[in-house]
């Protein structure tokens, strides 16, 4: 599995192009803008994009979906709960203040435990509600793409519509911190290519310490 991380868009989203080195099939996780830069990398490396995966439905993580689906033929994947939540009129109205392009509706809905296959690789869906109702992380030992659920020394916000601090911390503690401690954390924001491990976050992340 080859992982290429790039920071894109006005909100500095960490987008990941993950590919099978043998077959050159790839997925793009959270294409949050600068689609030309993402597409250039795929073309330069002869990658065939099979899926565009949203770790959650916030516009800064899905605003590149429409353009990249058209240019690559990749199918959009999202958790079923976010597919329902983010196409409610009141939710769309709230997040329209960002002025970002809307994502088309997903081509494929996933749930906890589903696998997303590309080439000889696969990612397992871990449902981690709290930042959004249908937030997901994507796991393939020893890697976990955590979106806006878990950051390096931080956690996602829970004060947007659909968020819940209790659910977010419960998701992290019961679904992510139970992964092997050497699991590499690839966050949805990082500003400089930051990454960590599950063991390090369990030990030192100030938002996960007892009493928070």
Secondary structure, 3 states (H helix, E strand, C coil): CEEEEEEECCCCEEEEEEECCCCCEEEEECCCCCHHHHHHHHHHCCCEEEEEECCCCCHHHHCCHHHHHHHHCCEEEEEHHHHHHCCCHHHHHHHHHHCCCCCCCCCEEECCCCEEEECCEEEEEEECCCCCCCCEEEEECCEEEEECCEECCEECCCCCCCCCHHHHHHHHHHHHCCCCCCCEEEECECCCCCEEEHHHHHHHCHHHCCCC
